[in-house]
Amino acid sequence: MDKTDIKSMDFDELTEYVKGLGQPAFRAKQLYEWMHIKLAGSYDEMSNIPAALRDFLKENTDYTALETVRVQTSKEDGTSKYLFRLCDGNLIESVLMHYHHGNSVCISSQAGCRMGCRFCASTLGGLERSLSPSEMLDQIYRIQKSSGERVSNVVVMGSGEPFDNFDNLIKFEKLLTDENGLNISARNLTVSTCGLVPNIYRLADMQLQLTLAISLHAPNDEMRRRLMPIANKYSVAELIEACLYYICKTGRRVTFEYSLVSGENDSESCAMELADLVRGLNCHINLIPVNPIKERDFRQSELAAVNRFKSILEKKHINVTVRREMGRDIDGACGQLRKRYMENE
């Protein structure tokens, strides 16, 4: 019989579980604090929980505490990349980034990925499995515990497609923003999707205040299909229509991620087409000079091409920024560290 995933329970669920064991309700608050505020690595750290209850929980629940396999810290910008091992041996990556507005953690939502985007290392080995809410959360917890620094912003943009793990993603959001736990504002959570259109509508109807980021990477269907297999299922027009629905339902601005690949999608005509595509939408374009991976022959756009692309969008009155490159000297792109470690094991 499967054990109870106790760290994936919200506060109300944990309270009912504890009461069902014949324990007083305050034990749930104690357990929740140990898991989500004190970030205990095991039941053994929970000094105010009776030994008999701890023994029962050890026997009957799964307590998610990721094993840190490797940490690589950039000499260029202090970015740290973490490689974690899950209880079944699967590996995932997370990244800690330091900004003037606070610390951001980029987490994985799956071990591997099945979306097949051609510029991404995460998808090269396919999908192993989706992560539980507790496995998503514990990436943040282990990083915060090891760094000794408060995390204020979370980005679900590491390995995996978050909308391919939708229900667990939503439970993760509830736990992350719970005032009984880390209490990180939903507005400080960004979720990136390659464009699973039905789940954009599902998210819109929930009216959560998180930031939705769309991995667009091309201004038309023909070009997008060359880069992203998901474009064979959902057209750019369908994706934009879903984004418009999301904006209308939530009042939130959408971010479009656009990786610039030299000679592929970085021309002036692409910039003009992109500007026409998003005109009138409450959106922001995040230009990303692609991080090359050895398995693909994509090259990063020249600085002049990046600046030219940005300038065209600005002249069309489109909100646009160029993402600052971080962690390039530490296998910074999604999936790189995981893949290299697995190849060398």
C-alpha positions in Angstrom: 0.0 0.0 0.0 1.3 3.5 -0.9 2.4 5.6 2.1 0.9 9.0 2.8 2.8 11.9 1.3 2.6 14.0 4.4 4.5 17.1 3.1 2.1 17.4 0.1 -0.9 17.8 2.5 -2.2 21.3 3.0 -2.8 22.5 6.6 -6.5 21.5 6.7 -5.7 18.0 5.3 -2.9 17.5 7.8 -5.1 18.6 10.7 -7.8 16.0 9.6 -5.1 13.3 9.3 -3.6 14.0 12.7 -7.1 14.1 14.3 -7.8 10.7 12.6 -4.8 9.3 14.5 -6.4 10.3 17.8 -3.9 13.2 18.2 -4.9 16.7 19.3 -5.2 19.3 16.5 -2.2 21.3 17.8 0.1 18.5 16.7 -0.8 19.3 13.1 0.4 22.9 13.6 3.6 21.6 15.1 4.2 19.2 12.3 3.4 21.8 9.7 5.9 24.3 11.2 8.6 21.7 11.3 8.0 20.8 7.6 7.3 24.2 6.1 8.9 26.8 8.3 11.8 25.1 10.2 12.4 23.0 7.1 13.2 19.8 9.0 15.1 17.2 7.0 13.5 14.3 8.9 11.1 13.4 11.8 14.2 13.1 14.1 14.6 16.8 14.2 11.0 17.4 15.5 11.9 17.6 19.2 8.4 18.6 20.5 6.6 15.7 18.7 6.2 12.6 20.9 8.5 9.7 20.0 5.6 7.3 19.6 4.0 9.6 17.0 7.3 10.1 15.2 7.8 6.4 15.0 4.3 5.9 13.6 4.9 8.6 11.0 8.2 7.1 10.0 6.5 3.8 9.4 3.4 5.0 7.6 4.2 8.2 5.7 6.7 9.3 3.1 8.7 12.3 4.3 10.2 14.1 1.3 13.7 15.4 1.9 15.8 15.7 -1.3 19.4 14.5 -1.3 21.8 17.2 -2.5 24.2 15.4 -4.9 26.1 18.4 -6.2 26.2 22.2 -6.0 28.0 24.3 -8.5 28.4 28.1 -7.9 29.3 30.5 -10.7 32.4 32.5 -10.3 30.8 35.1 -12.6 27.6 36.0 -10.8 27.2 33.8 -7.7 24.4 31.8 -9.2 24.3 28.3 -7.7 23.0 25.2 -9.5 21.8 22.3 -7.3 21.5 18.7 -8.4 19.1 16.7 -6.2 18.4 13.0 -6.0 14.8 11.9 -5.4 13.8 8.9 -3.3 13.6 6.6 -6.4 17.0 7.7 -7.7 15.8 10.1 -10.3 17.8 13.4 -10.6 16.5 17.0 -10.9 18.0 20.4 -11.0 17.3 23.7 -9.3 19.0 27.1 -9.5 19.5 29.9 -6.9 19.9 33.3 -8.4 20.7 36.6 -6.5 18.9 39.8 -7.7 18.7 43.2 -6.1 15.0 42.6 -5.4 15.8 39.3 -3.5 16.7 35.7 -4.1 15.0 33.7 -6.8 14.9 29.9 -7.1 14.1 28.2 -10.4 12.7 24.7 -9.7 11.9 21.6 -11.8 8.4 20.2 -12.1 9.4 16.9 -13.7 12.3 14.5 -13.9 13.1 14.9 -17.6 10.5 16.2 -20.1 8.5 14.9 -23.0 7.9 18.1 -24.9 10.9 17.8 -27.2 11.8 21.5 -27.6 14.9 21.3 -29.8 17.0 23.9 -27.9 16.5 22.4 -24.4 18.7 19.8 -22.7 15.9 18.8 -20.3 14.0 16.9 -23.0 16.9 14.9 -24.5 16.4 11.8 -22.4 12.6 12.0 -22.4 10.3 12.1 -19.3 11.0 9.9 -16.3 8.1 11.1 -14.2 6.3 14.1 -12.7 7.2 15.5 -9.3 4.8 15.6 -6.3 4.0 18.9 -4.7 6.4 18.1 -1.9 9.2 17.3 -4.3 8.7 20.7 -5.9 8.5 22.4 -2.6 11.6 20.7 -1.1 13.8 22.1 -3.8 13.2 25.5 -2.3 13.5 24.2 1.2 16.8 22.5 0.7 18.2 25.5 -1.0 17.0 27.9 1.6 18.4 25.6 4.4 21.8 25.2 2.8 22.2 28.9 1.7 20.8 30.3 5.0 19.0 32.9 2.8 15.3 33.7 2.4 13.8 32.9 -0.9 11.4 35.6 -2.1 10.7 34.6 -5.7 10.0 31.2 -7.3 10.1 30.3 -10.9 8.8 27.0 -12.2 11.0 27.0 -15.3 13.5 24.2 -14.7 13.3 20.7 -16.1 9.9 19.5 -17.2 6.6 21.1 -18.4 4.7 22.4 -15.4 1.3 22.2 -17.3 2.0 18.5 -18.0 1.9 18.1 -14.2 -1.0 20.5 -13.7 -2.8 19.2 -10.6 0.4 18.8 -8.6 1.5 22.3 -9.7 -1.7 23.8 -8.3 -1.3 22.0 -5.0 2.3 23.2 -4.9 1.1 26.8 -5.4 -1.4 26.4 -2.5 1.4 25.1 -0.2 3.9 27.7 -1.3 1.5 30.6 -0.6 0.0 29.2 2.6 0.3 31.7 5.5 1.1 28.8 7.8 4.2 28.0 5.7 6.7 30.0 3.8 3.9 32.4 2.8 5.4 33.5 -0.5 3.0 35.7 -2.4 1.4 34.2 -5.6 2.6 37.4 -7.3 6.1 36.2 -6.7 5.6 32.9 -8.4 6.1 32.6 -12.1 5.1 29.4 -14.1 6.3 28.8 -17.6 4.6 26.6 -20.2 5.5 25.7 -23.7 1.8 26.2 -24.5 -0.6 23.4 -23.4 -3.6 25.5 -24.3 -6.4 23.7 -22.4 -4.5 24.1 -19.1 -4.0 27.8 -19.8 -7.8 28.1 -19.8 -8.0 26.0 -16.6 -5.5 28.2 -14.9 -7.3 31.4 -16.0 -10.6 30.1 -14.5 -8.8 29.7 -11.1 -7.9 33.4 -11.2 -4.7 32.9 -9.3 -2.4 35.9 -9.1 0.8 34.2 -10.3 2.7 35.2 -13.4 2.2 33.2 -16.5 5.1 32.9 -18.9 4.7 31.4 -22.3 7.6 29.8 -24.1 6.8 31.3 -27.6 10.2 31.4 -29.3 8.8 32.0 -32.8 6.2 34.5 -34.3 4.5 32.0 -36.6 3.5 28.3 -36.9 6.0 27.2 -39.5 9.0 28.5 -37.5 7.6 27.4 -34.1 7.0 23.8 -35.4 10.7 23.5 -36.3 11.6 24.4 -32.7 8.8 23.0 -30.6 6.8 19.9 -31.3 3.9 21.2 -29.2 3.2 23.7 -32.0 2.0 20.8 -34.1 -0.9 20.4 -31.7 -1.7 24.0 -30.9 -1.3 26.9 -33.3 0.1 30.3 -32.5 -3.4 31.8 -33.0 -4.9 29.3 -30.5 -2.1 30.1 -28.0 -2.6 33.9 -28.3 -6.4 33.4 -27.9 -5.8 31.5 -24.7 -3.5 34.2 -23.4 -6.1 36.9 -24.1 -8.6 34.8 -22.1 -6.1 34.5 -19.3 -5.5 38.3 -19.2 -9.2 39.1 -19.3 -10.0 36.6 -16.5 -7.1 37.5 -14.1 -6.1 41.0 -15.0 -2.5 39.8 -15.0 0.1 40.5 -17.6 1.5 37.6 -19.6 5.2 37.2 -20.3 6.3 35.7 -23.6 9.7 34.0 -23.5 11.6 34.2 -26.8 14.9 32.4 -27.1 17.0 34.0 -29.8 18.8 31.5 -32.1 21.2 32.8 -34.6 19.9 32.5 -38.2 16.7 30.9 -37.0 14.3 33.4 -35.4 16.4 36.5 -34.8 15.8 38.4 -38.0 14.3 41.9 -38.4 11.3 40.3 -40.1 10.8 38.0 -37.1 10.8 41.0 -34.8 8.3 42.8 -36.9 6.0 39.7 -37.1 6.3 39.2 -33.3 5.3 42.8 -32.7 2.2 42.4 -34.9 1.3 39.2 -33.1 1.2 40.6 -29.6 0.0 44.1 -30.4 -2.7 45.2 -28.0 -2.0 42.4 -25.5 -1.1 43.2 -21.9 2.2 41.4 -22.2 6.0 41.6 -21.8 8.6 40.0 -24.1 11.6 38.4 -22.4 14.4 38.0 -25.0 16.7 35.1 -24.1 20.0 34.6 -26.0 19.9 30.8 -26.3 22.2 28.8 -24.1 24.0 26.4 -26.5 24.0 22.7 -25.8 26.4 20.3 -27.4 23.7 18.0 -28.7 22.3 20.7 -31.0 23.9 23.0 -33.5 22.0 26.1 -32.4 24.2 29.2 -31.9 23.5 32.2 -29.7 22.5 35.3 -31.6 25.1 38.0 -31.9 24.8 41.0 -29.5 24.1 43.3 -32.5 21.2 41.0 -33.6 19.8 40.9 -30.0 19.9 44.7 -29.7 18.4 45.2 -33.2 15.5 42.8 -32.3 14.9 44.6 -29.1 15.0 48.0 -30.7 12.3 47.0 -33.3 10.0 45.8 -30.5 10.5 49.0 -28.5 9.7 51.2 -31.6 6.5 49.2 -31.8 5.8 50.1 -28.2 6.1 46.5 -27.0 7.4 46.0 -23.4 10.7 44.1 -23.8 13.8 43.2 -21.9 16.8 41.0 -22.5 17.3 38.4 -19.8 20.6 38.7 -18.1 22.7 35.5 -18.6 23.4 33.8 -15.3 25.3 30.6 -14.5 26.8 30.0 -17.9 30.0 28.6 -16.4 28.1 26.1 -14.3 25.9 24.2 -16.9 23.3 26.9 -16.5 20.8 25.8 -19.1 17.9 23.6 -18.1 18.9 19.9 -17.9 22.6 20.4 -18.6 24.0 19.5 -15.2 21.6 16.5 -14.8 22.5 15.1 -18.2 26.3 15.5 -17.7 26.2 13.9 -14.3 24.1 10.9 -15.6 26.5 10.4 -18.5 29.5 10.3 -16.2 28.1 8.1 -13.4 
